[in-house]
Amino acid sequence: RHWAAVERRLPGYTCCLQRARPARRLKLVAFVLLVVSLMEHLLSIISVVYYDFCPRRSDPVESYLHGTSAQLFEVFPYSNWLAWLGKIQNVLLTFGWSYMDIFLMMLGMGLSEMLARLNRSLEQQVRQPMPEAYWTWSRTLYRSIVELIREVDDA
């Protein structure tokens, strides 16, 4: 609610392209980071299967699954279905962590866009006379954005 209240007070965008730019940037960053995360995960799997210096099993895939889910096989005897279940859990957790990283980056990008909007508003007024009320409004809005940043940071 606080975020929405601050955003309502921000100056509007001057054109549709300016309004769409932050959304495009967020989508691009999310896409690139998810692709890079997927590549990193696949390369780590290939690396472990290919360079299995201490194989636990004769089959490299079985050895990989046994190694990545070793905590399961301390309690339960090895089985393929349990190994694949452990691998699925590993993939889900990996992408959950990646999602959280991306989510935090997007929050930061959204907060910085608020400051950029205020800055663009100030730049448009450079050569024009500005009454004291304008500076009061700008300063109050700036303080609101900073308070929102602190609130998000604390959360």
Phi, psi and chi 1 to 4 in degrees:
 res  aa     phi    psi   chi1   chi2   chi3   chi4
   1 ARG       -  -39.6  -76.1 -172.9 -123.7  157.6
   2 HIS   -64.1  -43.1 -174.0 -167.2      -      -
   3 TRP   -58.4  -47.8 -171.6  -55.6      -      -
   4 ALA   -63.2  -38.9      -      -      -      -
   5 ALA   -64.5  -41.9      -      -      -      -
   6 VAL   -67.5  -42.7  171.1      -      -      -
   7 GLU   -63.8  -35.2 -169.1  138.1   21.1      -
   8 ARG   -63.6  -30.1  -85.1 -167.3  -61.8  -87.5
   9 ARG   -83.5  -12.8  -66.5  175.2   43.4 -146.7
  10 LEU   -68.7  152.0  -74.5  170.3      -      -
  11 PRO   -65.1  147.9   15.7  -22.8      -      -
  12 GLY   -72.7  168.3      -      -      -      -
  13 TYR   -78.4  150.2  -68.8  105.3      -      -
  14 THR   -84.0  -23.2   55.7      -      -      -
  15 CYS  -151.5  168.8   66.9      -      -      -
  16 CYS   -64.1  -37.4  -61.2      -      -      -
  17 LEU   -64.4  -39.7  -67.0  174.5      -      -
  18 GLN   -65.5  -34.7 -164.9 -179.9   45.1      -
  19 ARG   -71.7  -35.5 -179.0 -175.5 -174.1  100.8
  20 ALA   -81.5  -20.6      -      -      -      -
  21 ARG   -57.5  -48.0 -172.2  178.7  -48.9  134.6
  22 PRO   -62.4  -39.2  -19.5   28.3      -      -
  23 ALA   -65.1  -42.0      -      -      -      -
  24 ARG   -62.4  -42.7  -97.3 -165.4  -28.0  -89.1
  25 ARG   -63.0  -42.7 -139.7  173.0   83.7 -143.9
  26 LEU   -62.6  -44.6  -74.6  171.8      -      -
  27 LYS   -64.1  -41.5  -70.6  174.3 -171.8  174.4
  28 LEU   -64.4  -46.0  178.6   66.5      -      -
  29 VAL   -62.1  -44.6  166.3      -      -      -
  30 ALA   -62.1  -45.1      -      -      -      -
  31 PHE   -62.6  -48.8  177.2   75.4      -      -
  32 VAL   -62.2  -44.5  167.4      -      -      -
  33 LEU   -67.2  -37.4  -70.3  174.4      -      -
  34 LEU   -66.9  -39.9  -78.5  173.2      -      -
  35 VAL   -65.3  -44.4  167.1      -      -      -
  36 VAL   -64.1  -39.1  168.2      -      -      -
  37 SER   -63.8  -42.8  176.0      -      -      -
  38 LEU   -63.8  -44.5  176.2   63.3      -      -
  39 MET   -59.8  -44.7  -85.3 -177.4   14.3      -
  40 GLU   -61.5  -42.0 -176.2  -90.1  -25.3      -
  41 HIS   -67.2  -44.2 -168.1   71.3      -      -
  42 LEU   -64.8  -40.9  -68.3  175.2      -      -
  43 LEU   -65.2  -35.6  -71.5  172.5      -      -
  44 SER   -67.5  -37.8   74.4      -      -      -
  45 ILE   -63.9  -48.2  -68.5  170.4      -      -
  46 ILE   -60.1  -43.0  -68.9  167.4      -      -
  47 SER   -61.3  -45.6  167.8      -      -      -
  48 VAL   -68.2  -40.8  170.5      -      -      -
  49 VAL   -67.6  -43.5  169.2      -      -      -
  50 TYR   -73.5  -43.4 -173.6   75.8      -      -
  51 TYR  -104.0   49.3  -65.4  108.2      -      -
  52 ASP   -79.9   89.8 -167.6    5.5      -      -
  53 PHE   -72.4  -27.7  -65.6  113.4      -      -
  54 CYS  -124.8   75.1  -60.0      -      -      -
  55 PRO   -64.2  135.0   19.7  -25.5      -      -
  56 ARG   -86.5  -24.6  -67.0  170.2  180.0   80.9
  57 ARG  -136.2  166.8  -49.9  -88.1 -170.0 -146.5
  58 SER   -75.9  -32.6   59.2      -      -      -
  59 ASP   -82.7  124.6  178.7   24.9      -      -
  60 PRO   -63.0  -35.4   11.2  -17.2      -      -
  61 VAL   -68.3  -43.3  174.0      -      -      -
  62 GLU   -64.5  -39.1 -170.2  175.5  -53.8      -
  63 SER   -63.2  -42.1 -179.5      -      -      -
  64 TYR   -62.3  -48.7  168.4   74.6      -      -
  65 LEU   -62.8  -38.5  -69.7  171.9      -      -
  66 HIS   -65.2  -39.3 -169.7  -86.8      -      -
  67 GLY   -71.0  -38.2      -      -      -      -
  68 THR   -78.1  -19.5   58.0      -      -      -
  69 SER  -119.0   33.4  -57.3      -      -      -
  70 ALA   -56.7  -34.0      -      -      -      -
  71 GLN   -63.2  -31.4   71.3  -81.6    7.1      -
  72 LEU   -68.6  -38.3  -75.3  173.2      -      -
  73 PHE   -86.0    2.6  -54.6  121.6      -      -
  74 GLU   -77.8  -27.4  -65.8  -70.2  -35.1      -
  75 VAL  -102.2  -43.9  179.0      -      -      -
  76 PHE  -111.5  152.5  -57.0  105.5      -      -
  77 PRO   -69.8  153.3   20.7  -27.5      -      -
  78 TYR   -63.9  135.3  179.7   83.6      -      -
  79 SER  -149.4  147.2   68.1      -      -      -
  80 ASN   -60.9  -44.0  -80.4  -27.0      -      -
  81 TRP   -64.6  -37.5   73.1  -91.8      -      -
  82 LEU   -70.2  -36.0 -169.9   57.0      -      -
  83 ALA   -64.7  -43.7      -      -      -      -
  84 TRP   -66.7  -35.3  -78.2  106.0      -      -
  85 LEU   -63.1  -41.9 -170.5   64.3      -      -
  86 GLY   -63.7  -38.0      -      -      -      -
  87 LYS   -67.9  -40.9 -177.1   58.5 -164.9  164.7
  88 ILE   -60.9  -42.6  -69.8  169.3      -      -
  89 GLN   -60.9  -42.8  175.2 -167.2   21.3      -
  90 ASN   -60.5  -44.8  176.3  -95.2      -      -
  91 VAL   -64.4  -44.9  168.7      -      -      -
  92 LEU   -61.8  -42.7  -68.5  174.6      -      -
  93 LEU   -66.9  -38.8  -71.1  172.8      -      -
  94 THR   -60.5  -45.9  -62.3      -      -      -
  95 PHE   -75.5  -25.4  -79.6   95.2      -      -
  96 GLY   -64.1  -42.4      -      -      -      -
  97 TRP   -66.8  -41.7  -65.4  -36.9      -      -
  98 SER   -62.9  -41.1  -64.7      -      -      -
  99 TYR   -61.0  -43.4  171.4   78.1      -      -
 100 MET   -62.7  -40.7  -72.3  -54.5  -62.9      -
 101 ASP   -61.8  -45.7  -67.5  -18.8      -      -
 102 ILE   -64.8  -41.0  -68.1  167.9      -      -
 103 PHE   -60.2  -44.4 -179.8   72.6      -      -
 104 LEU   -64.7  -38.4  -69.1  173.5      -      -
 105 MET   -64.5  -39.2  -74.0 -179.6 -150.5      -
 106 MET   -67.9  -37.2  -71.6 -177.3  163.3      -
 107 LEU   -59.9  -45.6  -78.2  175.2      -      -
 108 GLY   -61.4  -40.8      -      -      -      -
 109 MET   -65.6  -38.6  -70.0  169.6   69.7      -
 110 GLY   -65.0  -41.8      -      -      -      -
 111 LEU   -67.2  -39.7  -68.4  167.9      -      -
 112 SER   -68.8  -29.8   69.6      -      -      -
 113 GLU   -65.8  -34.0  176.2   62.2   21.2      -
 114 MET   -62.3  -45.3  -73.5 -177.1  174.7      -
 115 LEU   -64.9  -37.8  -70.0  169.4      -      -
 116 ALA   -65.1  -38.8      -      -      -      -
 117 ARG   -63.5  -43.0  -77.8  172.5   67.2 -178.6
 118 LEU   -63.7  -41.2  178.8   59.1      -      -
 119 ASN   -63.1  -42.8 -165.9   41.5      -      -
 120 ARG   -62.0  -37.8  -78.2 -168.4  -63.1  -89.9
 121 SER   -63.4  -41.6  169.8      -      -      -
 122 LEU   -67.1  -38.8  -69.5  169.7      -      -
 123 GLU   -64.6  -31.1  -74.4  173.4  -10.2      -
 124 GLN   -70.5  -20.6  -70.6  173.6   -8.3      -
 125 GLN   -98.5    7.9  -55.6  -65.2  -34.8      -
 126 VAL   -55.3  -50.3  168.6      -      -      -
 127 ARG   -95.3    8.5  -56.2  -92.1 -173.3 -116.5
 128 GLN  -107.4  152.3  -61.1  175.5    9.0      -
 129 PRO   -69.7  135.4   21.0  -28.4      -      -
 130 MET  -121.8  121.3  -68.7  173.5  -88.8      -
 131 PRO   -71.1  165.5   21.8  -27.9      -      -
 132 GLU   -60.2  -34.0 -172.7  176.2  -35.9      -
 133 ALA   -61.4  -34.5      -      -      -      -
 134 TYR   -64.9  -44.5  177.1   79.5      -      -
 135 TRP   -66.4  -36.6  -72.8  110.1      -      -
 136 THR   -63.6  -45.0  -56.8      -      -      -
 137 TRP   -61.0  -45.4  170.9   83.0      -      -
 138 SER   -63.6  -45.2  -63.4      -      -      -
 139 ARG   -65.6  -41.9  176.2   74.3  179.7  148.0
 140 THR   -63.5  -42.2  -55.3      -      -      -
 141 LEU   -65.7  -41.7 -174.1   53.9      -      -
 142 TYR   -59.8  -46.1  174.6   78.1      -      -
 143 ARG   -61.7  -39.1  -70.7  -65.1  -48.1  146.5
 144 SER   -62.1  -41.3  -62.9      -      -      -
 145 ILE   -65.5  -43.5  -64.7  170.4      -      -
 146 VAL   -62.7  -41.2  169.5      -      -      -
 147 GLU   -63.5  -39.6  -72.8  170.2   11.3      -
 148 LEU   -64.0  -41.8  177.3   62.9      -      -
 149 ILE   -61.1  -43.5  -69.9  170.7      -      -
 150 ARG   -63.6  -41.3  -75.2 -164.4  179.3  124.4
 151 GLU   -63.3  -43.9 -175.7  179.6  -27.7      -
 152 VAL   -65.3  -41.5  169.0      -      -      -
 153 ASP   -62.9  -42.2 -171.2   42.0      -      -
 154 ASP   -64.8  -38.6  -71.4  -16.0      -      -
 155 ALA   -69.2      -      -      -      -      -
